[in-house]
Every structure is written in C-alpha cells, then in structure tokens.
Amino acid sequence: MRFQTFKRFASTQQQFGSIASRLTAYAEPVIYYGRVGVEFVGQVLKHQKMTAVPNFGLAQEGIAKFISAFSNGQWRNVTIRQTFQLAAEGLKIYGFFLVGEMIGKGSVVGYQIPGNESAHH
C-alpha cells in the first residue's frame, strides 16, 4: 500500500515538474510579447495625444449618461456636428474591426479553407 502511494506521489510530482518546465519555457515569449504590446499601446497613446490609459470607470459613466439621455429626452439637444463626430468614431472602430478580421482570416476576401481547391479560379 505504501509503495503504491509513493508511486502515485512520484507520478504526480513528475506531472507537475513537466507542467512547470512547459510554463517556464513560455515565460520568456510571454514577457517579450507583453513588453511589445505595452510599447505598442504607448506609441498609440502618444500618437493619439492621450495622456494616460483610458479609464474604464469613466467609460461606464459615459454609457450610463448616454442611456439616461434617451430616457429623459436630452437626446433632442444633440447637434449635427456631434452626430457626425460620433459617426466618424463609429467608422474608425468598424475599420479597426475589419482590419482585425482580415488579419485573422489571413485574406482580404474570405477564409482560406485547406483542401478546398474549388475556391481558386
């Protein structure tokens, strides 16, 4: 009985050792790409002349104000300029979404399906 318990413990210890070695192997790429991501975000913030990372609490407050404007009728006070500014921001967001889709697909036209020869004309 003791030998089986020791054998199970040794097997579990080997499994944890294997998992730990795999996680250690991933540590360097994760740190590297994390730093690259932080640098990229920093450059975007600098280019957009933003002083700090966006505040999500402020975003939630803005969304709440937006929703309450429809319930109390304040939406009628929105100017044409504000409407176009909002539409332009929406188009920017949609454009980033489309670029992300193209990158994810690996193609501008559609998904590339391996083995589908009929897609090539």
Accessible surface in RSA format (square Angstrom, percent):
REM  Atomic radii and reference values for relative SASA: ProtOr
REM  Chains: A
REM  Algorithm: Lee & Richards
REM  Probe-radius: 1.40
REM  Slices: 20
REM RES _ NUM      All-atoms   Total-Side   Main-Chain    Non-polar    All polar
REM                ABS   REL    ABS   REL    ABS   REL    ABS   REL    ABS   REL
RES MET A   1   184.62  95.6 142.92  94.6  41.70  99.3 124.54 105.9  60.08  79.6
RES ARG A   2   213.42  89.6 205.66 104.8   7.76  18.5  80.82 110.5 132.60  80.4
RES PHE A   3   145.54  72.8 138.98  86.1   6.57  17.1 143.42  87.0   2.13   6.1
RES GLN A   4   106.41  59.5 104.69  76.5   1.72   4.1  28.02  59.6  78.39  59.5
RES THR A   5    77.78  55.3  76.70  77.8   1.07   2.6  63.02  84.6  14.76  22.3
RES PHE A   6   131.04  65.6 126.63  78.4   4.41  11.5 130.42  79.1   0.62   1.8
RES LYS A   7   129.53  63.2 126.31  77.5   3.22   7.7  75.10  67.6  54.43  58.0
RES ARG A   8   170.22  71.5 167.70  85.5   2.53   6.0  66.89  91.4 103.34  62.6
RES PHE A   9   124.21  62.1 118.72  73.5   5.49  14.3 123.77  75.0   0.44   1.3
RES ALA A  10    32.83  30.2  31.71  48.9   1.11   2.5  32.42  45.7   0.41   1.1
RES SER A  11    50.92  43.0  48.68  65.0   2.24   5.2  25.00  53.2  25.92  36.3
RES THR A  12    58.24  41.4  57.96  58.8   0.28   0.7  34.82  46.8  23.41  35.4
RES GLN A  13   110.15  61.6 102.74  75.1   7.41  17.6  33.70  71.7  76.46  58.0
RES GLN A  14   134.99  75.5 123.07  89.9  11.92  28.4  46.39  98.7  88.60  67.2
RES GLN A  15   111.34  62.3 107.02  78.2   4.32  10.3  36.14  76.9  75.20  57.0
RES PHE A  16   132.80  66.4 129.91  80.5   2.90   7.5 130.21  78.9   2.59   7.4
RES GLY A  17    39.90  49.2   0.00   N/A  39.90  49.2  33.57  92.1   6.33  14.2
RES SER A  18    46.23  39.1  38.54  51.4   7.69  17.7  28.54  60.8  17.70  24.8
RES ILE A  19    81.58  46.4  81.07  60.4   0.51   1.2  81.58  58.7   0.00   0.0
RES ALA A  20    53.62  49.3  48.87  75.4   4.75  10.8  52.87  74.5   0.75   2.0
RES SER A  21    67.98  57.4  55.85  74.5  12.13  27.9  47.38 100.9  20.60  28.9
RES ARG A  22   140.80  59.1 138.67  70.7   2.13   5.1  56.84  77.7  83.96  50.9
RES LEU A  23   115.53  64.3 109.23  78.1   6.30  15.8 109.69  77.0   5.84  15.7
RES THR A  24    98.78  70.3  86.89  88.1  11.89  28.3  68.93  92.6  29.85  45.1
RES ALA A  25    71.60  65.8  46.80  72.2  24.80  56.4  59.09  83.2  12.51  33.1
RES TYR A  26   137.22  64.1 137.22  78.1   0.00   0.0  90.20  67.8  47.02  58.0
RES ALA A  27    44.56  41.0  37.02  57.1   7.54  17.2  44.55  62.7   0.00   0.0
RES GLU A  28   138.66  79.6 133.35 100.9   5.30  12.6  50.03  96.8  88.63  72.4
RES PRO A  29    57.24  41.7  52.71  48.1   4.53  16.5  57.24  47.3   0.00   0.0
RES VAL A  30   100.82  66.3  93.78  84.9   7.03  16.9  98.29  85.4   2.53   6.9
RES ILE A  31    94.99  54.1  88.56  66.0   6.43  15.5  94.21  67.8   0.78   2.1
RES TYR A  32   126.85  59.2 123.96  70.5   2.89   7.5  85.02  63.9  41.84  51.6
RES TYR A  33   146.34  68.3 138.16  78.6   8.18  21.3  93.15  70.0  53.19  65.6
RES GLY A  34    37.82  46.6   0.00   N/A  37.82  46.6  35.39  97.1   2.43   5.4
RES ARG A  35   174.22  73.1 166.97  85.1   7.25  17.3  58.83  80.4 115.38  69.9
RES VAL A  36    69.40  45.7  65.72  59.5   3.68   8.9  68.76  59.7   0.65   1.8
RES GLY A  37    31.37  38.7   0.00   N/A  31.37  38.7  31.23  85.7   0.14   0.3
RES VAL A  38   113.26  74.5 107.64  97.4   5.62  13.5 110.12  95.7   3.14   8.5
RES GLU A  39   105.73  60.7 102.26  77.4   3.47   8.3  39.71  76.8  66.02  53.9
RES PHE A  40   128.39  64.2 125.80  77.9   2.59   6.7 128.15  77.7   0.23   0.7
RES VAL A  41    74.60  49.1  74.14  67.1   0.46   1.1  74.60  64.8   0.00   0.0
RES GLY A  42    35.11  43.3   0.00   N/A  35.11  43.3  29.38  80.6   5.73  12.8
RES GLN A  43   105.57  59.0  99.88  73.0   5.68  13.5  32.69  69.6  72.88  55.3
RES VAL A  44    61.54  40.5  59.27  53.7   2.27   5.5  61.54  53.5   0.00   0.0
RES LEU A  45    25.46  14.2  25.46  18.2   0.00   0.0  25.46  17.9   0.00   0.0
RES LYS A  46   165.95  81.0 150.39  92.3  15.56  37.0 100.13  90.1  65.82  70.1
RES HIS A  47   143.71  78.5 124.43  86.5  19.28  49.3  81.86  84.4  61.84  72.0
RES GLN A  48   101.42  56.7  80.56  58.9  20.86  49.7  17.08  36.4  84.34  64.0
RES LYS A  49   183.31  89.4 152.73  93.7  30.58  72.8 108.47  97.6  74.84  79.7
RES MET A  50    81.40  42.2  65.81  43.6  15.58  37.1  54.55  46.4  26.85  35.6
RES THR A  51   146.31 104.1 105.26 106.7  41.05  97.8  84.35 113.3  61.96  93.7
RES ALA A  52    64.43  59.2  52.29  80.7  12.15  27.6  58.97  83.0   5.46  14.5
RES VAL A  53   101.54  66.8  86.94  78.7  14.60  35.2  86.94  75.5  14.60  39.6
RES PRO A  54    71.52  52.1  57.72  52.6  13.80  50.2  66.44  54.9   5.08  31.6
RES ASN A  55    95.81  66.1  82.00  79.2  13.81  33.2  23.91  57.5  71.90  69.5
RES PHE A  56   156.10  78.1 153.36  95.0   2.74   7.1 153.48  93.1   2.62   7.5
RES GLY A  57    41.84  51.6   0.00   N/A  41.84  51.6  30.79  84.5  11.05  24.8
RES LEU A  58   116.18  64.7 109.72  78.5   6.45  16.2 112.05  78.7   4.13  11.1
RES ALA A  59    52.15  47.9  38.67  59.7  13.47  30.7  50.13  70.6   2.02   5.3
RES GLN A  60   130.82  73.2 124.48  91.0   6.34  15.1  39.16  83.4  91.66  69.5
RES GLU A  61    88.90  51.0  81.48  61.6   7.41  17.7  33.74  65.3  55.16  45.0
RES GLY A  62    36.28  44.7   0.00   N/A  36.28  44.7  30.59  84.0   5.69  12.7
RES ILE A  63   104.77  59.6 102.89  76.7   1.88   4.5 104.11  75.0   0.66   1.8
RES ALA A  64    59.85  55.0  49.45  76.3  10.40  23.6  55.34  77.9   4.51  11.9
RES LYS A  65   132.40  64.6 127.34  78.1   5.07  12.1  81.59  73.4  50.82  54.1
RES PHE A  66   113.04  56.6 107.06  66.3   5.98  15.6 112.63  68.3   0.42   1.2
RES ILE A  67   110.95  63.1 108.23  80.6   2.72   6.6 109.65  79.0   1.30   3.5
RES SER A  68    49.82  42.1  46.74  62.4   3.08   7.1  36.34  77.4  13.48  18.9
RES ALA A  69    19.82  18.2  19.80  30.6   0.02   0.0  19.82  27.9   0.00   0.0
RES PHE A  70   113.65  56.9  95.36  59.1  18.29  47.6  95.50  57.9  18.15  51.9
RES SER A  71    96.57  81.6  55.15  73.6  41.42  95.4  52.57 111.9  44.00  61.6
RES ASN A  72    93.61  64.6  58.07  56.1  35.54  85.6  40.23  96.8  53.37  51.6
RES GLY A  73    17.87  22.0   0.00   N/A  17.87  22.0   9.31  25.6   8.56  19.2
RES GLN A  74   105.00  58.7  99.06  72.4   5.94  14.1  22.79  48.5  82.21  62.3
RES TRP A  75   115.42  46.3 110.11  53.3   5.31  12.5 102.09  54.4  13.33  21.6
RES ARG A  76   172.22  72.3 142.68  72.7  29.54  70.3  51.60  70.5 120.61  73.1
RES ASN A  77   117.73  81.2  92.67  89.6  25.07  60.4  34.45  82.9  83.29  80.5
RES VAL A  78    80.69  53.1  56.81  51.4  23.88  57.6  58.17  50.5  22.52  61.1
RES THR A  79    73.54  52.3  66.94  67.9   6.60  15.7  70.79  95.1   2.75   4.2
RES ILE A  80   128.21  73.0 125.58  93.6   2.63   6.3 125.58  90.4   2.63   7.1
RES ARG A  81   175.92  73.9 167.97  85.6   7.95  18.9  63.49  86.8 112.43  68.1
RES GLN A  82    95.19  53.2  89.92  65.7   5.27  12.6  27.29  58.1  67.90  51.5
RES THR A  83    70.31  50.0  67.25  68.2   3.06   7.3  58.48  78.6  11.83  17.9
RES PHE A  84   139.24  69.7 134.98  83.6   4.27  11.1 135.27  82.0   3.98  11.4
RES GLN A  85    93.03  52.0  88.16  64.4   4.87  11.6  41.01  87.3  52.02  39.5
RES LEU A  86   118.08  65.8 112.73  80.6   5.35  13.5 115.73  81.3   2.35   6.3
RES ALA A  87    52.26  48.1  39.32  60.7  12.95  29.4  50.28  70.8   1.98   5.3
RES ALA A  88    48.16  44.3  43.16  66.6   5.01  11.4  46.13  65.0   2.03   5.4
RES GLU A  89    84.92  48.8  84.92  64.2   0.00   0.0  34.50  66.7  50.42  41.2
RES GLY A  90    36.42  44.9   0.00   N/A  36.42  44.9  30.86  84.7   5.55  12.4
RES LEU A  91   126.88  70.7 119.15  85.2   7.73  19.4 119.74  84.1   7.14  19.2
RES LYS A  92   111.39  54.3 101.53  62.3   9.86  23.5  75.81  68.2  35.58  37.9
RES ILE A  93   122.35  69.6 120.56  89.8   1.80   4.3 121.27  87.3   1.08   2.9
RES TYR A  94   120.99  56.5 118.06  67.2   2.92   7.6  83.96  63.1  37.02  45.6
RES GLY A  95    27.86  34.4   0.00   N/A  27.86  34.4  27.73  76.1   0.13   0.3
RES PHE A  96   152.75  76.4 142.88  88.5   9.87  25.7 143.57  87.0   9.18  26.3
RES PHE A  97   113.81  56.9 104.17  64.5   9.64  25.1 113.04  68.5   0.77   2.2
RES LEU A  98    64.90  36.1  64.60  46.2   0.30   0.7  64.60  45.4   0.30   0.8
RES VAL A  99    78.07  51.4  78.07  70.7   0.00   0.0  78.07  67.8   0.00   0.0
RES GLY A 100    39.10  48.2   0.00   N/A  39.10  48.2  30.08  82.5   9.02  20.2
RES GLU A 101    60.57  34.8  56.02  42.4   4.55  10.8  12.68  24.5  47.89  39.1
RES MET A 102    71.18  36.9  67.76  44.8   3.42   8.1  53.07  45.1  18.11  24.0
RES ILE A 103   133.46  75.9 114.10  85.0  19.36  46.7 120.25  86.6  13.21  35.9
RES GLY A 104    67.68  83.5   0.00   N/A  67.68  83.5  36.78 100.9  30.89  69.2
RES LYS A 105    54.27  26.5  40.93  25.1  13.34  31.8   3.32   3.0  50.94  54.3
RES GLY A 106    55.29  68.2   0.00   N/A  55.29  68.2  34.34  94.2  20.95  46.9
RES SER A 107    25.85  21.8  14.91  19.9  10.94  25.2  11.14  23.7  14.71  20.6
RES VAL A 108   114.14  75.1  95.97  86.9  18.17  43.8  95.97  83.4  18.17  49.3
RES VAL A 109   143.71  94.6 115.87 104.9  27.84  67.1 120.92 105.1  22.79  61.8
RES GLY A 110    24.15  29.8   0.00   N/A  24.15  29.8  21.43  58.8   2.72   6.1
RES TYR A 111   150.11  70.1 127.83  72.7  22.28  58.0  99.42  74.7  50.69  62.5
RES GLN A 112   129.30  72.3 104.73  76.5  24.58  58.5  41.88  89.1  87.42  66.3
RES ILE A 113   111.00  63.2  96.22  71.7  14.78  35.6  97.34  70.1  13.66  37.1
RES PRO A 114   129.15  94.1  99.14  90.4  30.01 109.1 111.48  92.0  17.67 109.8
RES GLY A 115    71.99  88.8   0.00   N/A  71.99  88.8  35.22  96.6  36.77  82.4
RES ASN A 116    51.53  35.5  42.85  41.4   8.68  20.9  12.99  31.3  38.54  37.3
RES GLU A 117   132.14  75.9 120.97  91.5  11.18  26.6  63.73 123.3  68.41  55.9
RES SER A 118    91.67  77.5  67.12  89.6  24.55  56.6  59.04 125.7  32.62  45.7
RES ALA A 119    65.41  60.1  36.51  56.3  28.90  65.7  45.47  64.0  19.94  52.8
RES HIS A 120   142.50  77.9 121.47  84.4  21.03  53.8  77.84  80.2  64.66  75.2
RES HIS A 121   211.44 115.6 129.90  90.3  81.53 208.6 129.91 133.9  81.52  94.9
END  Absolute sums over single chains surface
CHAIN  1 A    11830.2      10106.7       1723.5       8082.1       3748.2
END  Absolute sums over all chains
TOTAL         11830.2      10106.7       1723.5       8082.1       3748.2
